[in-house]
Amino acid sequence: MSSIEALQSEKIKKTKKKPLLKRLWFWILTLFIVITAVSIFSSRNETTAYELSKMQTMTKEEIITKFGEPNEVIRDDSDGYAIAYNTGFMVGGNNQGVSEITLQEDAVKENSKDTYKIFDVTLGSSFADNIVRLGKPNLTQEKDGKKSVMYLTKEDYLLVFSTRVDTDEISIIQYSAYDSSMESTALDLSSLLGLSATEEELESFYTIKDKKSSQGATTYALEEGFELIVDENNMVKQLIISSSSIFNIHGIRTSDSLNKANQVLGEYIRTPAGVQDTTQYSYDYNNGAIPTMVVLSVDSSSKIRYIQVNAKDE
């Protein structure tokens, strides 16, 4: 081989391409493809836990932006809206905000990889475990094999959850503004006035903390936050709420404003001085189940501190 041929042969060897696997860029590209594939696969399997109570401060538009178009529009007019999603929750409210959020097992029409909860309570979770976590409820009920509890939250909303029949598994969860909730009507104690209530009957619904008898009448102090007075015939003649309670009288509770009471009960008929720097307001109220006399003690900030209602003699 001549010197020229030898030089050309050496040049060809030097310029010969390296195998693909030996190139740095190939490994960088491969690593990028692997990372991208893993990321896509992981994102498909990611789940999101939605705390639905946060919708309380959201507008309807913000809810739709977050969860998409609803599967059902139950109502949507100038008075408010109610929309539902196949993942099991319904939201209702108006331009002032959300007034009701419901998670219901029967409303789940499609499976979802995401989790929906209200105050960390989820459908199918343990009734007993949630009570341990949340603390003692304001009210506990059991009927026809279903157990339910009710909590009054600091936002003045009612958190209610119930089980399936004869199980510990939660099948419905509801979070609603107290004044607009269906439960507020059931929590109106004035419906007890004029009814017969033996001690045994009271104990089947409430927890008696204390009782005192005087002049043929018995006063029962109940753990649920109110007092009840029955006469010698076991007829309920008077009800008193003197502290924070989940119950109301004609829709009025302690801590409500005098203005709200006036809107519900009408004009007061006298204002003698009350105890502990309060003013007493009395109302002759005839729009309930029976005619009643309602007495309120109101403090200097116009907040109600004491409510008493008596059944009026026919």
C-alpha positions in Angstrom: 0.0 0.0 0.0 1.4 3.4 -1.0 1.8 6.2 1.5 -1.2 8.0 -0.1 -3.4 5.0 0.2 -2.4 4.5 3.9 -3.2 8.1 4.7 -6.6 7.9 3.1 -7.4 4.7 5.0 -6.5 6.3 8.3 -8.6 9.3 7.5 -11.7 7.0 6.8 -11.2 5.3 10.1 -11.2 8.6 12.0 -14.3 10.0 10.2 -16.3 6.7 10.6 -19.5 7.4 12.6 -19.7 6.0 16.2 -22.5 3.5 16.9 -25.8 5.1 17.9 -25.7 3.6 21.4 -22.4 5.4 22.1 -23.9 8.8 21.5 -24.7 11.0 24.5 -27.7 12.6 22.9 -29.4 9.2 22.4 -29.3 8.5 26.1 -30.6 12.0 26.9 -33.5 11.5 24.5 -34.3 8.1 25.8 -34.3 9.3 29.4 -36.7 12.1 28.4 -39.1 9.7 26.7 -39.1 7.4 29.7 -39.8 10.3 32.2 -42.6 11.6 30.0 -44.2 8.2 29.7 -44.0 7.6 33.5 -45.5 11.1 34.1 -48.4 10.5 31.7 -49.1 7.1 33.2 -49.0 8.5 36.8 -51.3 11.4 35.9 -53.8 9.0 34.6 -53.9 7.2 38.0 -53.8 10.3 40.2 -56.8 10.9 42.4 -58.0 14.2 43.9 -59.9 14.5 47.2 -62.4 17.3 46.9 -63.6 18.9 50.2 -67.0 20.1 49.1 -67.6 22.3 52.1 -65.2 24.7 50.5 -67.9 25.4 47.9 -69.7 27.4 50.6 -68.0 30.6 49.4 -68.0 29.8 45.7 -70.3 31.2 43.0 -72.2 28.9 40.6 -69.8 30.0 37.8 -66.8 29.1 39.9 -68.3 25.7 40.8 -68.9 24.9 37.1 -65.4 26.0 36.2 -64.0 23.6 38.8 -66.2 20.6 38.2 -67.4 21.1 34.7 -70.9 21.4 33.4 -73.5 19.8 35.7 -75.1 16.5 34.5 -78.5 17.9 35.7 -79.9 21.4 36.2 -82.6 20.9 38.8 -83.5 24.6 38.8 -81.9 27.9 37.8 -83.9 31.1 38.1 -83.8 34.5 39.8 -84.4 32.9 43.2 -81.5 30.5 43.0 -80.2 27.3 41.5 -79.7 23.6 42.1 -77.3 21.5 40.0 -76.3 17.9 40.2 -73.3 15.8 39.2 -73.3 12.1 38.4 -70.4 11.6 40.9 -73.0 11.9 43.6 -73.2 15.5 44.8 -75.8 18.3 44.4 -75.2 22.0 45.1 -77.9 24.7 45.6 -77.7 28.4 46.3 -78.2 31.8 45.0 -76.2 35.0 44.3 -75.4 35.3 48.0 -73.6 31.9 48.0 -74.1 28.2 48.4 -76.8 27.2 50.9 -76.8 23.4 50.5 -74.4 20.7 49.5 -75.5 17.0 49.4 -73.5 13.8 48.8 -75.8 10.9 48.3 -75.1 7.3 47.5 -78.2 6.9 45.4 -77.1 9.8 43.2 -73.8 8.2 42.2 -74.4 7.3 38.5 -70.8 7.0 37.4 -67.6 5.8 38.9 -64.9 8.3 39.6 -61.2 8.0 40.5 -61.6 11.1 42.7 -62.9 11.3 46.2 -65.7 13.6 47.4 -66.2 14.5 51.1 -67.8 17.0 53.4 -65.8 17.8 56.6 -63.7 14.7 55.7 -66.9 12.5 55.9 -67.1 10.3 52.8 -69.9 8.0 51.5 -69.4 4.4 52.7 -67.2 5.5 55.6 -67.8 4.4 59.2 -70.5 6.3 61.1 -69.0 5.5 64.4 -65.4 6.4 63.4 -66.6 9.8 62.1 -68.3 10.6 65.3 -65.2 9.8 67.3 -63.2 12.1 65.0 -65.7 15.0 65.0 -66.8 14.8 68.6 -70.2 14.6 70.2 -73.0 15.6 67.9 -75.6 18.2 68.8 -78.3 15.7 68.0 -78.4 11.9 67.5 -81.3 10.0 66.1 -82.1 6.4 65.1 -85.2 5.3 63.3 -86.1 2.3 61.2 -82.6 0.9 61.4 -81.0 4.2 60.2 -78.7 6.2 62.4 -78.1 9.9 61.8 -76.3 12.8 63.6 -76.4 16.5 63.3 -73.7 19.1 64.0 -74.1 22.9 64.1 -70.9 24.3 62.7 -69.2 27.6 63.5 -70.3 28.8 60.0 -73.9 28.4 61.2 -74.4 25.4 58.9 -75.9 22.0 59.7 -73.7 19.0 59.0 -75.9 15.9 58.9 -75.0 12.3 57.9 -76.9 9.1 58.0 -76.3 5.4 57.5 -77.9 2.7 55.4 -80.4 0.5 57.1 -78.9 -1.7 59.8 -75.3 -0.8 58.9 -72.5 1.5 60.1 -71.8 2.8 56.5 -72.7 6.3 55.7 -75.1 6.7 52.7 -75.9 10.4 52.7 -74.1 13.6 53.8 -75.7 17.0 53.9 -74.2 20.5 54.6 -76.8 23.3 54.6 -77.2 26.8 55.9 -79.3 26.6 59.1 -82.0 29.1 58.3 -82.7 27.7 54.8 -82.4 24.0 55.7 -85.4 21.6 55.9 -84.0 20.5 59.3 -84.6 24.0 60.9 -88.4 23.4 60.7 -88.0 20.0 62.4 -85.9 21.7 65.1 -88.6 24.2 66.0 -89.5 23.4 69.6 -92.7 25.3 69.5 -94.4 22.3 67.9 -94.1 20.6 71.3 -96.4 23.1 73.0 -99.8 21.6 73.9 -98.6 18.0 73.4 -98.6 15.3 76.0 -95.1 14.4 77.1 -94.5 11.8 79.9 -91.1 11.5 81.3 -90.6 8.1 79.5 -91.6 9.8 76.2 -89.1 12.6 76.8 -86.3 10.1 77.6 -87.0 8.3 74.3 -86.0 11.5 72.4 -83.8 13.6 74.7 -81.3 13.2 77.6 -82.7 14.6 80.9 -79.9 16.3 82.9 -82.1 17.5 85.7 -85.7 17.9 86.8 -87.6 19.9 89.4 -91.2 19.7 90.4 -93.2 22.6 92.0 -96.9 23.4 92.3 -98.0 20.6 90.0 -95.5 21.4 87.2 -92.2 19.7 86.4 -89.3 21.5 84.7 -86.9 19.2 82.7 -83.5 20.5 81.8 -82.4 18.6 78.7 -78.8 18.0 77.6 -79.8 19.1 74.1 -79.8 22.7 75.3 -83.3 23.7 76.4 -85.8 23.4 79.3 -89.3 22.1 79.1 -92.1 22.5 81.6 -95.1 20.2 81.8 -98.2 20.5 84.0 -99.8 17.9 86.2 -101.5 16.4 83.1 -98.1 16.0 81.3 -99.0 18.7 78.9 -96.1 20.9 77.6 -96.9 24.4 78.7 -93.5 26.3 78.4 -90.2 26.0 76.6 -87.0 27.9 77.4 -83.7 28.3 75.5 -81.1 30.1 77.6 -77.9 29.1 75.9 -76.5 28.2 72.5 -78.7 25.4 71.1 -79.3 23.6 67.8 -83.0 24.1 68.4 -85.2 27.2 67.6 -88.5 28.6 68.6 -90.6 29.8 65.7 -87.3 30.0 63.7 -85.5 32.2 66.3 -82.4 31.1 68.2 -80.2 32.6 70.9 -77.5 34.8 69.2 -80.0 35.8 66.4 -80.7 39.5 66.1 -83.7 41.4 67.4 -84.3 42.6 63.9 -84.7 39.0 62.7 -87.1 38.3 65.5 -89.2 41.3 64.6 -89.4 40.2 61.0 -90.6 36.7 62.1 -92.7 37.5 65.1 -94.0 40.9 64.3 -94.2 43.9 66.6 -93.4 43.5 70.3 -96.0 44.5 72.8 -93.9 45.7 75.8 -90.3 46.2 76.7 -89.7 46.0 80.5 -86.2 45.7 81.8 -84.6 42.3 81.7 -82.0 40.6 83.8 -78.2 41.1 83.5 -78.4 44.4 81.4 -80.9 43.0 78.9 -84.2 44.3 77.6 -87.2 42.1 77.5 -89.4 41.9 74.4 -92.8 40.1 74.3 -94.7 39.0 71.2 -98.2 37.7 70.8 -97.6 35.2 68.0 -100.6 33.4 66.4 -99.0 31.9 63.2 -97.7 28.7 64.7 -99.4 25.4 65.4 -101.1 27.1 68.4 -101.2 30.7 69.7 -98.2 31.5 71.8 -96.6 34.2 73.9 -92.9 34.6 73.0 -90.5 36.5 75.4 -87.0 37.5 74.4 -84.1 38.9 76.4 -81.9 41.0 74.2 -78.5 42.5 75.1 -77.1 45.9 74.2 -75.8 44.6 70.9 -79.3 43.5 69.9 -78.5 39.9 70.2 -81.0 37.5 71.7 -79.7 35.8 74.9 -82.9 34.1 76.2 -86.0 32.7 74.6 -89.2 31.6 76.3 -92.4 30.5 74.7 -95.7 29.8 76.5 -98.8 28.2 75.2 -101.6 30.7 75.5 -104.8 29.6 77.2 -107.7 29.2 74.7 
